[in-house]
């Protein structure tokens, strides 16, 4: 199985999970391909980020949702469409979990794969 982070970026965020306040979130669009199938999922991982150097990412506040799963392979056109809806999907995941992402406050540069 080939897993690729199509998009990854860290943002200021807010939420309390398992009794720990989280001040940032990593937002991802992940592509998984195997045996002629392609799957895309959005993921939001809240982590403490207690200071500017703290990027110790825990996985106890990780939330994801499959956006696409079908026969086929990676497609730049499909990825562009999924990236257009990424923020809405990530906001829904965050809100359902009791958190919020501050999109106007990136904590690091955007990475594309």
C-alpha positions in Angstrom: 0.0 0.0 0.0 1.3 3.4 -1.0 0.3 6.2 1.4 1.1 9.8 0.5 0.3 13.0 2.3 -1.1 15.0 -0.6 -1.4 18.0 1.7 -0.2 18.7 5.2 -0.1 21.9 7.2 -0.1 22.9 10.9 -2.5 25.6 12.2 -3.3 27.2 15.5 -6.3 25.4 17.0 -8.2 24.9 20.2 -9.6 21.9 21.9 -9.3 19.7 25.0 -8.9 16.0 24.5 -8.3 13.4 27.2 -7.9 16.2 29.7 -5.1 17.9 27.8 -5.5 21.4 26.1 -4.4 21.4 22.5 -3.2 24.6 20.8 -2.5 23.4 17.3 -3.7 20.9 14.7 -2.1 19.1 11.7 -4.5 19.0 8.8 -3.9 16.4 6.1 -5.3 15.0 2.8 -4.0 11.5 2.6 -3.9 9.3 -0.5 -3.8 5.5 -0.1 -3.5 3.3 -3.2 -3.3 -0.5 -3.3 -4.3 -3.2 -5.8 -5.9 -0.9 -8.3 -7.9 1.1 -5.6 -7.5 4.7 -4.5 -8.7 6.2 -1.3 -8.5 9.8 0.0 -9.1 10.8 3.5 -9.0 14.1 5.4 -7.4 14.0 8.9 -7.1 16.4 11.7 -4.7 15.7 14.6 -4.8 18.1 17.5 -1.6 18.3 19.6 -0.5 20.4 22.6 1.9 22.9 20.9 2.7 24.6 24.2 5.4 26.8 22.7 6.7 27.7 19.3 9.2 24.8 19.3 6.7 22.2 20.5 5.7 19.9 17.6 5.4 16.7 19.7 2.4 15.3 17.9 0.3 12.9 19.9 -2.2 10.6 18.2 -4.9 10.5 20.9 -6.8 13.4 19.3 -6.7 12.1 15.7 -9.9 12.3 13.6 -10.4 11.2 10.0 -13.0 10.7 7.3 -12.8 9.0 4.0 -13.7 11.4 1.2 -13.2 9.1 -1.8 -12.8 5.3 -2.2 -13.0 3.6 -5.7 -11.1 1.6 -8.3 -8.5 3.7 -10.0 -5.3 5.7 -9.3 -4.2 9.1 -8.2 -5.6 12.0 -10.2 -4.5 15.6 -10.0 -8.0 16.7 -11.0 -9.6 14.7 -8.2 -7.0 15.9 -5.7 -7.7 19.6 -6.7 -11.4 19.0 -6.1 -10.8 17.4 -2.8 -8.5 20.2 -1.7 -11.3 22.6 -2.4 -13.5 20.9 0.1 -10.7 20.1 2.6 -11.3 23.1 5.0 -15.0 22.4 5.2 -14.5 18.7 5.9 -11.7 19.4 8.4 -13.9 22.0 10.2 -16.7 19.5 10.4 -14.4 16.8 11.9 -12.9 19.4 14.4 -16.3 20.7 15.5 -17.7 17.2 15.9 -14.8 16.4 18.2 -15.2 19.7 20.1 -12.3 21.6 18.6 -11.7 24.5 16.2 -9.0 25.2 13.6 -7.8 28.8 13.1 -7.1 28.7 9.4 -5.8 32.3 9.3 -3.0 31.3 11.8 -0.7 28.8 10.1 2.0 27.4 12.4 4.2 26.1 9.5 4.4 26.0 5.8 2.1 24.0 3.6 3.6 20.7 2.3 2.4 18.9 -0.8 3.2 15.4 -1.9 
